[in-house]
Amino acid sequence: MHHPKRRDKAATRTALLDAARLRFAQNGYDGTGVREIAGDVGVDPALVFRYFGSKDELYAEAVHVEIPAGLTADPKRPLTHITDALLHDVVFADWEQFDGEHPLLVMLRSSGRPAIREQLREQICQGYLQDFTGRMGGENPALRAELVGALLLGMGVMRSLVGSPALSEATFEETRTLVARLVATLAEPPEN
């Protein structure tokens, strides 16, 4: 038995999320209206509220980023391997569905809003950084993990928001060895 209605609802929901990702990436939270997102999909704006409840909830779902399942699955995987993959994904990969940028950087563009800052903090601190901290030995593991996070996020900011010349021109291959050295230094427990 077919339920065309149910499939249409899922397809419409997906289309709205796709449209929202592009709009939010290009224009930020405040520069994007629910009416425009609905217009991109050709549906009534009321549907957005029916499916997502609010613009805030639509934003939260549109830019939510799952940590790739394989990335941190192995507790013995060295931190430098994980950060190498993240350097590629967060700083260098072309996220077409977000107009080129990683969703964390998209969120940074709208981080003036407390709800979005909170979501950013949750995704970074409870997601990535908690895992980094667990891989650190020695003193101040949380601080060292946050410094690694700052390095990756800061590089993303330099490349995509600031457009700093050398990093913008650099390739992933050119950058990864230097980043691995920095991460390795932070991952080593400090000498007393």
C-alpha positions in Angstrom: 0.0 0.0 0.0 1.4 3.4 -0.9 1.1 6.6 1.1 2.1 9.3 -1.4 1.2 12.0 1.2 3.8 10.7 3.7 6.5 10.5 1.1 5.7 14.0 -0.1 5.9 15.3 3.4 9.4 13.8 3.8 10.5 15.2 0.5 9.1 18.6 1.2 10.8 18.6 4.6 14.1 17.7 3.0 13.7 20.3 0.3 13.0 23.0 3.0 16.2 22.0 4.9 18.3 22.1 1.7 16.9 25.6 0.9 17.4 26.7 4.5 21.0 25.5 4.5 21.9 27.6 1.4 20.0 30.7 2.5 21.4 30.6 6.1 24.9 30.1 4.7 24.6 32.9 2.2 22.7 35.5 4.3 23.0 34.4 7.9 20.1 33.9 10.4 18.9 37.5 10.4 19.2 37.9 6.7 17.0 34.9 5.9 13.2 34.9 6.1 11.0 31.8 6.4 8.9 33.2 3.5 12.0 33.1 1.2 12.9 29.5 2.2 9.3 28.4 1.6 9.3 30.4 -1.7 12.5 28.5 -2.9 10.6 25.2 -2.4 7.3 26.6 -3.7 5.3 25.9 -0.6 3.2 28.0 1.9 5.3 29.5 4.7 2.9 28.0 7.2 4.3 24.5 6.3 7.7 25.6 7.6 6.2 26.2 11.0 4.1 23.0 10.8 7.2 20.9 10.1 9.8 22.7 12.2 7.9 24.7 14.8 9.9 27.9 14.5 12.7 29.6 12.5 15.1 28.8 15.4 14.3 25.1 15.2 14.6 25.1 11.4 18.0 26.8 11.8 19.2 24.3 14.5 18.3 21.3 12.3 19.6 22.8 9.1 23.1 23.5 10.4 23.4 20.6 12.9 26.5 18.6 12.1 26.9 15.0 13.2 30.5 14.0 13.9 31.3 11.5 11.1 30.7 8.0 12.7 34.1 6.6 11.8 36.1 9.6 13.0 36.2 8.9 16.7 35.0 5.3 16.8 38.4 3.8 17.6 39.6 5.0 21.1 43.2 4.2 20.1 43.2 6.3 17.0 45.8 9.0 17.4 44.5 12.5 17.8 46.6 13.7 14.9 44.7 11.4 12.6 41.4 12.7 13.8 42.5 16.4 13.5 43.9 15.7 10.0 40.4 14.5 8.9 38.8 17.5 10.6 41.3 19.9 8.9 40.2 18.4 5.6 36.5 18.5 6.4 36.1 21.8 8.4 38.8 23.9 6.7 39.3 22.6 3.2 36.3 20.7 2.0 33.7 22.4 -0.2 30.3 21.9 1.5 28.1 22.6 -1.5 24.9 22.3 0.4 26.1 25.2 2.6 27.4 27.3 -0.2 30.9 26.0 0.3 31.5 26.3 4.1 31.4 23.8 6.9 28.3 24.2 9.0 30.3 25.2 12.1 31.6 28.2 10.1 28.1 29.0 8.9 27.0 29.1 12.5 29.8 31.4 13.4 28.4 34.0 11.0 25.3 34.1 13.0 26.9 33.7 16.5 25.5 37.1 17.7 22.4 35.2 18.6 22.5 33.5 22.0 20.6 30.4 20.8 23.1 29.9 18.0 26.1 30.4 20.2 24.6 27.8 22.6 24.2 25.4 19.7 27.8 26.0 18.6 29.1 25.5 22.1 27.2 22.3 22.4 28.4 20.9 19.1 32.0 21.9 19.6 32.4 21.3 23.3 30.3 18.3 23.9 31.0 16.8 20.5 34.5 17.2 19.3 36.3 18.6 22.4 35.0 16.0 24.8 36.5 13.3 22.5 39.8 15.2 22.2 40.1 15.6 26.0 39.6 11.8 26.4 42.6 11.2 24.2 44.9 13.5 26.1 47.1 12.3 28.9 48.9 14.5 31.5 47.9 17.8 32.9 45.2 20.2 31.7 43.7 17.8 29.1 40.6 20.0 28.6 42.6 23.1 28.0 44.9 21.4 25.5 41.9 19.9 23.8 40.3 23.4 23.5 43.5 24.8 22.1 43.4 22.1 19.4 39.8 23.0 18.7 40.7 26.7 18.5 43.4 26.0 16.0 41.1 24.1 13.7 38.2 26.6 14.0 40.6 29.6 13.8 42.0 28.2 10.5 38.5 27.9 9.1 37.8 31.5 10.1 41.0 32.7 8.6 40.3 30.9 5.3 36.6 31.6 4.9 35.6 34.7 6.9 38.9 36.6 6.9 40.3 35.3 3.6 43.9 35.5 4.8 46.1 35.2 1.7 48.5 32.4 2.4 46.0 30.1 4.0 43.4 30.8 1.4 45.9 29.9 -1.3 47.4 26.9 0.5 46.4 23.3 -0.3 45.3 20.7 2.3 48.6 18.8 1.5 50.7 21.9 2.2 48.9 22.6 5.5 48.4 19.2 7.1 52.1 18.5 8.1 52.3 21.8 9.9 49.0 21.3 11.6 50.0 17.7 12.7 53.1 19.1 14.3 51.1 21.7 16.3 48.5 19.1 17.3 51.2 16.6 18.3 52.8 19.2 20.5 49.5 19.9 22.3 48.6 16.3 22.6 51.9 15.4 24.4 51.6 15.7 28.1 53.7 18.8 29.2 57.1 18.0 30.7 57.4 18.9 34.4 
